[in-house]
Amino acid sequence: MKFAFFNTANAVRTHLTKTVKDACKSFDQALETYGIEASHPNVDLSEQRLSATTEMLLEMPTSDKVACIEAVMQKMDLNDAEEVANMAFYQLALKKDISSYPSNFAEIASNAMVILQEHNKPNIVYNLAKCLGTYRPGTTATIMPINRMPFGLLEYQIQFFSCTNTSQVAVAQFVLLFSLFINQ
């Protein structure tokens, strides 16, 4: 049962009180018993729909949530899909307490993968993430050790080529150490 929008929330309460006062002890019980949807005039309907949709998604099993999000993203244009992916990665970064997260990471990473693919190159974006984000079996060390070579060389090269201004280029510690040994 749905009621047309009344002028005020009080008008809804008054109508319900007169109609169902003997069957239900409270306004909230009447809403629940009769499946009535009532909205407050000061609340935006899109906000109510979003809240209801969010609650519904949270109650679903994970596989169903993923299927719903996938179905929606398939129907989005590329710009909307990139915006959603950026937001999803941003939320994941917040949950993992990552402080150096760029808000457009998903877009940049996927653009890099497209460029690599167009030039018939392997997906080194994924490979680098795999090397840094995967632990060797039975240890706490990542596949690529970050405290020794070749990480320092890769780090310097990546930071060098990602600079947009020469003032951002810093001399790596290993270059300074190397120059000390050569000068002796």
N, C-alpha and C positions, 0 to 999 in steps of 0.2 A: 504494500500500500504506500503510495507516494502522495504527499500533499503538495498543492501548488504553493509557490512562495507567498507567505503572508507578509504583511508590511513590517512586522516586528517579531522577534523571537517570543515576546510575551503573548502575541496573538496565537502563536502555535501552541504554547503552553496552556493557554485558556481553552482553546478548542479541544485539545487532548484531554485536559482535566475533565471537561464536561462529558466527553465521549466515552472515556474509558476509566473513570474514577473508581468504579466498583471492581473492575477486573485487575487493576494494577495499583501497587502501593506508591510508586514514584514515577516521575516523568521519564527517567532513564529506563526504567523497567518497561514502560509502555512503548518507548521507541524500539527496544530490543524485542519485545513480545510480538509486536505487529510489523517489524521490519521497516519501520518508518525512517526515512531520511529527512532530517531537518538541518538546514544550514543557517548560520547566523548571518544577518544582512551585511555585517562589516567584514566578513571573511570571503576572500576571493575564491570562486569555485575551482579555478585551476590549482590553487593551493590545497584545497580539500581533495581533489582528484590525485594530486601528487602524493599527498599523505596516505591516502587509501592504497594507491599503487605501491608505494614503498612498503607499507605494512604487509600487503599481499606477497610481495617479492621476498621479504624477510622470512615469511613462514614457509616458503618453498624449499625443497631440497636443493642443494648446490647445483646438481646437474640440470634441474629445471630453470634455475636462475640463469645459468650460462646459456641455455637454449633460448630463453626469452631475449637476453641481451644480444645474442648472435642474430636472432631473427630481426630485431629492430635495426641493428647496425647494417645488415645486408640491404635494408631499404633506404638507408641514409645516403646522401651524396658524400663525396670524398671529404669536403671541408667539415661537414658535421661529424663524420666518422673520426677524422683526425682530432677534432675538439674533444670528443668523448674519450678517445684513447689517451690524449694528453691528460685529461682530468683523471682517468682511471689510474694511470701511472703515477700521477701526482699524489692521489690518495694512498696508493700503495707505498710510496716513498715516505709519506707522513706516518703511516702505520709502522714502518720499519725504522723510524727516527733518522732518516737520511736528511742531513742538513744542506747538502750542496746540490739539490735537485733542480734542474731547469724545468720550467713549466711546459716547454714544448718538446720534451725528450722523445716522446713517441713519434711525433712528426719528423723530427730530425733523423732519428734512427731509421725509420721506414724510408725516408728520402735517400739516405746513404745506401741502404740495401737495394733500392731501385737502381741507383747509379752503378753499384757494383754489378748487378745483374745485367744491365744494359751493356756493360763492357766485358761480359763473360768472365767476371772475377768471382772467386769464392766469397761467401758471406762472412767476411772477417769481423763484422760488427757482432754477429752472433757468436763467432768463434772466440773473440776476445772476452765477451761476457761469460761464455762457458768456461774459459780458462781461469777467469778471476772469481767466478761464482760457484765453482764445483770443487769439492774437497776430494783429495786422494783417498781411496778406500782405506778405512781404519786409521786415518790420521786427521790432524787439524790443519794440515797444509793444503793450500789450493793447488790445482793442477799447474799453474804458473806461479812460482814463488814470487811474492811481492817484495821481499827483503833482499833479493840479490838479482844478478843479471839473468835474463835480458830485460827484466821489468824496467830498470832505470833508463835503458836506452829507448825502449818503447815509450815510456812516459815522457821523456824529453822530446822525442820526435812528434808525438801526438800533441803535446802542449804547444810546441813551436808552430806547427801547421794550423792549429786552431786559433792562434792569436790574430787579432784584427788590427793590431797596432804594434809597432816595434818596441814601445815602452813596456809591453806585456811580456816580452821575451826575457827570461831569466836564465842565468848560467846554471846548469845543473851541478850538483855537488860532485858527481863523479868526474866531470870535466875539470874542475878545480883540483881535485886530488891527482888526476892524471898529469896535469900540467906541473904540479909540484915534483912528481917523480921524474919527469923528463928534464926539468931544469937542474936537477942535481947531478 
